[in-house]
Amino acid sequence: MSDTAKTILVVEDDAIVRMLIVDVLEEFEFKVLEAEDGPQALTFLNDSAKTIDLMMTDMGLPGMDGKELAVEARALRPELPVLFASGYAEALDVPAGMAMIGKPFSIDQLRDKVKSMLAA
C-alpha cells in the first residue's frame, strides 16, 4: 500500500497547530482526519468504516489526555500505531507501536517519524 492510501488521525486541541500539522501531512499526500479532543477522536475510531493507519495525538489534551486516548484507541484498534506529540522534555514510557515526537518539530522530522511508523 502506498503512502497516498494511508490515513492519519490528528488529535490536537490548538487549532493553529492542528492546521499546520494537517497541511504538512496533506503536502506529503496522506489522507488526514482531524479531531480537537479525545471524544471527537473516539468518534472516528469507533467508526469501523473508517480506515485509520496512524493516530497522532497531542499529550496535553483537555479532559482526556493523549495517553488516556491512546489506551481507548488501542482498545478499539489494537494494532493502531500512535505518535505522541509533546512540548515537554520529560521522557514518556511508550508501549510498542507507539512513539514520541517533541514539539516543536521540523517538517522533515514529522515526515520521517510518520513514514517510519507506517513502514513498521
Contacts in CASP RR format, 6 or more apart in sequence:
PFRMAT RR
TARGET T0000
AUTHOR 0000-0000-0000
METHOD contacts of the structure
MODEL  1
MSDTAKTILVVEDDAIVRMLIVDVLEEFEFKVLEAEDGPQALTFLNDSAK
TIDLMMTDMGLPGMDGKELAVEARALRPELPVLFASGYAEALDVPAGMAM
IGKPFSIDQLRDKVKSMLAA
3 28 0 8 1.000
3 29 0 8 1.000
3 30 0 8 1.000
3 115 0 8 1.000
3 118 0 8 1.000
4 29 0 8 1.000
4 30 0 8 1.000
4 31 0 8 1.000
5 31 0 8 1.000
6 30 0 8 1.000
6 31 0 8 1.000
6 53 0 8 1.000
6 54 0 8 1.000
6 118 0 8 1.000
7 30 0 8 1.000
7 31 0 8 1.000
7 32 0 8 1.000
7 33 0 8 1.000
7 50 0 8 1.000
7 51 0 8 1.000
7 52 0 8 1.000
7 53 0 8 1.000
7 54 0 8 1.000
8 25 0 8 1.000
8 30 0 8 1.000
8 31 0 8 1.000
8 32 0 8 1.000
8 33 0 8 1.000
8 52 0 8 1.000
8 53 0 8 1.000
8 54 0 8 1.000
8 55 0 8 1.000
8 56 0 8 1.000
8 114 0 8 1.000
9 32 0 8 1.000
9 33 0 8 1.000
9 34 0 8 1.000
9 35 0 8 1.000
9 41 0 8 1.000
9 44 0 8 1.000
9 45 0 8 1.000
9 52 0 8 1.000
9 54 0 8 1.000
9 55 0 8 1.000
9 56 0 8 1.000
10 18 0 8 1.000
10 21 0 8 1.000
10 22 0 8 1.000
10 25 0 8 1.000
10 32 0 8 1.000
10 33 0 8 1.000
10 34 0 8 1.000
10 35 0 8 1.000
10 56 0 8 1.000
10 57 0 8 1.000
11 35 0 8 1.000
11 36 0 8 1.000
11 37 0 8 1.000
11 38 0 8 1.000
11 40 0 8 1.000
11 41 0 8 1.000
11 55 0 8 1.000
11 56 0 8 1.000
11 57 0 8 1.000
11 58 0 8 1.000
11 61 0 8 1.000
11 66 0 8 1.000
11 69 0 8 1.000
12 18 0 8 1.000
12 21 0 8 1.000
12 34 0 8 1.000
12 35 0 8 1.000
12 36 0 8 1.000
12 56 0 8 1.000
12 57 0 8 1.000
12 58 0 8 1.000
12 85 0 8 1.000
13 36 0 8 1.000
13 37 0 8 1.000
13 58 0 8 1.000
13 60 0 8 1.000
13 61 0 8 1.000
13 62 0 8 1.000
14 58 0 8 1.000
15 36 0 8 1.000
17 58 0 8 1.000
17 103 0 8 1.000
18 34 0 8 1.000
18 36 0 8 1.000
21 56 0 8 1.000
21 85 0 8 1.000
21 110 0 8 1.000
22 32 0 8 1.000
22 34 0 8 1.000
24 107 0 8 1.000
24 110 0 8 1.000
24 111 0 8 1.000
25 32 0 8 1.000
25 110 0 8 1.000
25 114 0 8 1.000
26 32 0 8 1.000
28 111 0 8 1.000
28 114 0 8 1.000
30 114 0 8 1.000
33 44 0 8 1.000
33 50 0 8 1.000
33 52 0 8 1.000
35 41 0 8 1.000
35 43 0 8 1.000
35 44 0 8 1.000
37 61 0 8 1.000
37 62 0 8 1.000
37 63 0 8 1.000
37 64 0 8 1.000
38 57 0 8 1.000
38 61 0 8 1.000
38 63 0 8 1.000
38 64 0 8 1.000
38 66 0 8 1.000
38 69 0 8 1.000
38 72 0 8 1.000
39 64 0 8 1.000
41 55 0 8 1.000
41 57 0 8 1.000
41 69 0 8 1.000
41 73 0 8 1.000
42 69 0 8 1.000
42 72 0 8 1.000
42 73 0 8 1.000
42 76 0 8 1.000
44 50 0 8 1.000
44 52 0 8 1.000
45 52 0 8 1.000
45 55 0 8 1.000
45 72 0 8 1.000
45 73 0 8 1.000
45 76 0 8 1.000
45 77 0 8 1.000
45 80 0 8 1.000
46 76 0 8 1.000
52 77 0 8 1.000
52 80 0 8 1.000
53 81 0 8 1.000
53 118 0 8 1.000
54 80 0 8 1.000
54 81 0 8 1.000
54 82 0 8 1.000
54 83 0 8 1.000
54 114 0 8 1.000
54 117 0 8 1.000
54 118 0 8 1.000
55 69 0 8 1.000
55 70 0 8 1.000
55 73 0 8 1.000
55 80 0 8 1.000
55 81 0 8 1.000
55 82 0 8 1.000
55 83 0 8 1.000
56 82 0 8 1.000
56 83 0 8 1.000
56 84 0 8 1.000
56 85 0 8 1.000
56 114 0 8 1.000
57 66 0 8 1.000
57 69 0 8 1.000
57 70 0 8 1.000
57 82 0 8 1.000
57 83 0 8 1.000
57 84 0 8 1.000
57 85 0 8 1.000
58 66 0 8 1.000
58 84 0 8 1.000
58 85 0 8 1.000
58 86 0 8 1.000
59 65 0 8 1.000
59 66 0 8 1.000
59 67 0 8 1.000
59 84 0 8 1.000
59 85 0 8 1.000
59 86 0 8 1.000
59 87 0 8 1.000
59 88 0 8 1.000
59 92 0 8 1.000
60 66 0 8 1.000
60 86 0 8 1.000
61 69 0 8 1.000
64 72 0 8 1.000
66 84 0 8 1.000
67 84 0 8 1.000
67 92 0 8 1.000
70 82 0 8 1.000
70 84 0 8 1.000
70 98 0 8 1.000
73 80 0 8 1.000
73 82 0 8 1.000
74 80 0 8 1.000
74 82 0 8 1.000
81 97 0 8 1.000
81 98 0 8 1.000
81 99 0 8 1.000
81 117 0 8 1.000
81 118 0 8 1.000
81 120 0 8 1.000
82 94 0 8 1.000
82 97 0 8 1.000
82 98 0 8 1.000
82 99 0 8 1.000
83 98 0 8 1.000
83 99 0 8 1.000
83 100 0 8 1.000
83 101 0 8 1.000
83 113 0 8 1.000
83 114 0 8 1.000
83 117 0 8 1.000
84 92 0 8 1.000
84 94 0 8 1.000
84 98 0 8 1.000
84 99 0 8 1.000
84 100 0 8 1.000
84 101 0 8 1.000
85 100 0 8 1.000
85 101 0 8 1.000
85 102 0 8 1.000
85 103 0 8 1.000
85 105 0 8 1.000
86 92 0 8 1.000
86 100 0 8 1.000
86 101 0 8 1.000
86 102 0 8 1.000
86 103 0 8 1.000
87 102 0 8 1.000
87 103 0 8 1.000
87 104 0 8 1.000
92 100 0 8 1.000
94 100 0 8 1.000
97 117 0 8 1.000
97 120 0 8 1.000
99 113 0 8 1.000
99 117 0 8 1.000
101 109 0 8 1.000
101 110 0 8 1.000
101 113 0 8 1.000
105 113 0 8 1.000
END
